[in-house]
Amino acid sequence: MLRSAKLVQVGRHTLFDGPELEAFISRSSWIAVNDYEGQMLQERTGIPLEKIAQRVRALIVTRGAEGSTIYLDGQALTIPPAQPVAVVDPTGCGDAYRAGLIYGITRQLDWETTGRIASLMGAVKVAHPGTQNHDFGESGLDDLFQAAFGRTL
């Protein structure tokens, strides 16, 4: 835990400064940010995303309906967005995406598959109101994945 983290006030928001963010990076295995957070991370640390990615196993940058990019092993893997059946409520989509990442990481799936599962989880979430009003099991996940990406898990 960082005991002396310096917080920077920007408007109504409180943010960590560059050295603290670099300390967080050095303690991380994976980093997942949205495009805005990725930009802020670059600006605060002065380090391009590609260089940050060299310090961790993978750096994941989500771009909402435009998909995401996973930086690893000196490459940028583009993950296409899964298309939602409806756009009802975006609340919790980032959390759902990260749940998909955790699912893939803990099952040691390749990053292409992990990123697509994460994208699918965001698409499932946006089609439902609230944060946890969707339900499916393992077979349901495989069915959704096949419908979205044309292959099974």
C-alpha positions as CSV (number, residue, x, y, z in Angstrom):
1,M,0.0,0.0,0.0
2,L,1.3,3.5,-0.8
3,R,1.3,5.4,2.4
4,S,2.4,8.8,0.9
5,A,0.4,8.9,-2.3
6,K,0.0,12.5,-3.4
7,L,-3.4,13.3,-4.7
8,V,-3.9,16.1,-7.3
9,Q,-7.1,18.0,-7.5
10,V,-8.4,18.6,-11.1
11,G,-11.7,20.4,-11.0
12,R,-14.0,18.3,-8.8
13,H,-11.8,15.2,-9.3
14,T,-9.0,14.0,-7.2
15,L,-6.3,12.1,-9.1
16,F,-2.9,10.5,-8.3
17,D,0.2,12.2,-9.7
18,G,2.8,10.6,-12.0
19,P,5.1,9.0,-9.5
20,E,2.3,7.4,-7.6
21,L,0.8,6.0,-10.8
22,E,4.2,4.7,-11.8
23,A,4.4,2.9,-8.4
24,F,1.0,1.3,-9.1
25,I,2.2,0.2,-12.5
26,S,5.3,-1.4,-11.0
27,R,3.1,-3.4,-8.7
28,S,0.7,-4.6,-11.3
29,S,0.4,-7.7,-13.4
30,W,-2.4,-6.4,-15.7
31,I,-3.8,-3.0,-16.1
32,A,-7.3,-2.3,-17.5
33,V,-8.4,1.2,-18.3
34,N,-10.9,2.9,-20.5
35,D,-9.6,5.2,-23.3
36,Y,-10.0,8.4,-21.1
37,E,-8.2,6.7,-18.2
38,G,-5.5,5.5,-20.6
39,Q,-5.0,9.1,-21.8
40,M,-4.8,10.4,-18.3
41,L,-2.3,7.6,-17.3
42,Q,-0.1,8.7,-20.2
43,E,-0.3,12.4,-19.4
44,R,0.3,11.9,-15.7
45,T,3.3,9.6,-16.1
46,G,4.7,10.9,-19.4
47,I,4.9,7.3,-20.5
48,P,3.2,6.1,-23.8
49,L,0.8,3.2,-23.4
50,E,3.1,0.9,-25.4
51,K,5.9,1.5,-22.9
52,I,3.5,1.0,-19.9
53,A,2.5,-2.3,-21.5
54,Q,6.2,-3.4,-21.4
55,R,6.1,-3.2,-17.6
56,V,3.1,-5.5,-17.2
57,R,1.8,-8.8,-18.6
58,A,-0.9,-7.0,-20.5
59,L,-2.4,-3.5,-20.7
60,I,-6.1,-3.4,-21.8
61,V,-7.7,-0.2,-23.1
62,T,-11.5,-0.3,-23.6
63,R,-13.1,2.0,-26.2
64,G,-16.8,1.4,-25.6
65,A,-18.7,0.5,-28.8
66,E,-15.4,0.7,-30.7
67,G,-14.0,-2.4,-29.0
68,S,-10.7,-2.6,-27.1
69,T,-7.0,-3.0,-27.5
70,I,-4.8,-5.4,-25.6
71,Y,-1.1,-4.5,-25.5
72,L,1.1,-7.5,-24.8
73,D,4.4,-8.9,-26.0
74,G,5.2,-5.7,-28.0
75,Q,1.9,-6.0,-30.0
76,A,-1.4,-4.3,-30.0
77,L,-4.3,-6.9,-30.3
78,T,-7.5,-5.3,-31.5
79,I,-10.6,-6.8,-30.0
80,P,-13.8,-6.1,-31.9
81,P,-16.9,-5.1,-30.0
82,A,-19.7,-7.6,-29.4
83,Q,-22.9,-6.1,-30.7
84,P,-25.6,-5.8,-27.9
85,V,-29.1,-6.9,-28.7
86,A,-30.2,-3.5,-27.3
87,V,-28.7,-0.5,-25.7
88,V,-30.6,0.0,-22.4
89,D,-28.2,1.0,-19.7
90,P,-24.4,1.4,-19.8
91,T,-24.1,1.5,-16.0
92,G,-21.6,-1.3,-15.1
93,C,-20.4,-2.1,-18.5
94,G,-16.8,-1.5,-17.6
95,D,-17.2,-3.8,-14.6
96,A,-18.8,-6.5,-16.7
97,Y,-15.9,-6.2,-19.2
98,R,-13.4,-6.6,-16.4
99,A,-15.4,-9.7,-15.1
100,G,-14.9,-11.2,-18.6
101,L,-11.1,-10.4,-18.3
102,I,-11.0,-12.1,-14.9
103,Y,-12.9,-15.1,-16.3
104,G,-10.4,-15.6,-19.2
105,I,-7.3,-14.9,-17.1
106,T,-8.2,-17.4,-14.4
107,R,-8.9,-20.0,-17.0
108,Q,-5.6,-19.3,-18.7
109,L,-7.4,-18.6,-22.0
110,D,-5.5,-16.8,-24.8
111,W,-5.9,-13.0,-25.0
112,E,-7.9,-13.1,-28.2
113,T,-10.6,-15.2,-26.5
114,T,-10.3,-13.4,-23.2
115,G,-10.8,-10.0,-24.9
116,R,-13.8,-11.3,-26.8
117,I,-15.4,-12.7,-23.7
118,A,-14.8,-9.4,-21.9
119,S,-16.4,-7.5,-24.9
120,L,-19.3,-9.9,-24.8
121,M,-19.9,-9.3,-21.1
122,G,-20.0,-5.6,-21.7
123,A,-22.6,-6.1,-24.6
124,V,-24.7,-8.4,-22.4
125,K,-24.7,-5.8,-19.6
126,V,-25.6,-2.8,-21.8
127,A,-28.8,-4.7,-22.9
128,H,-30.1,-4.9,-19.4
129,P,-31.2,-2.2,-16.9
130,G,-29.2,-1.9,-13.7
131,T,-25.9,-3.5,-12.9
132,Q,-26.8,-7.2,-12.3
133,N,-30.0,-8.0,-14.0
134,H,-28.8,-10.6,-16.5
135,D,-28.2,-14.3,-15.9
136,F,-26.8,-17.3,-17.9
137,G,-24.6,-20.3,-17.1
138,E,-21.5,-21.8,-18.9
139,S,-23.6,-23.2,-21.8
140,G,-25.4,-19.8,-22.1
141,L,-22.0,-18.1,-22.3
142,D,-20.9,-20.4,-25.1
143,D,-24.1,-19.8,-27.0
144,L,-23.7,-16.0,-26.7
145,F,-20.0,-16.2,-27.7
146,Q,-20.8,-18.3,-30.8
147,A,-23.6,-15.9,-31.8
148,A,-21.3,-12.9,-31.3
149,F,-18.1,-14.2,-32.8
150,G,-19.0,-17.2,-34.9
151,R,-17.0,-19.8,-32.9
152,T,-17.4,-21.7,-29.7
153,L,-15.2,-21.1,-26.6
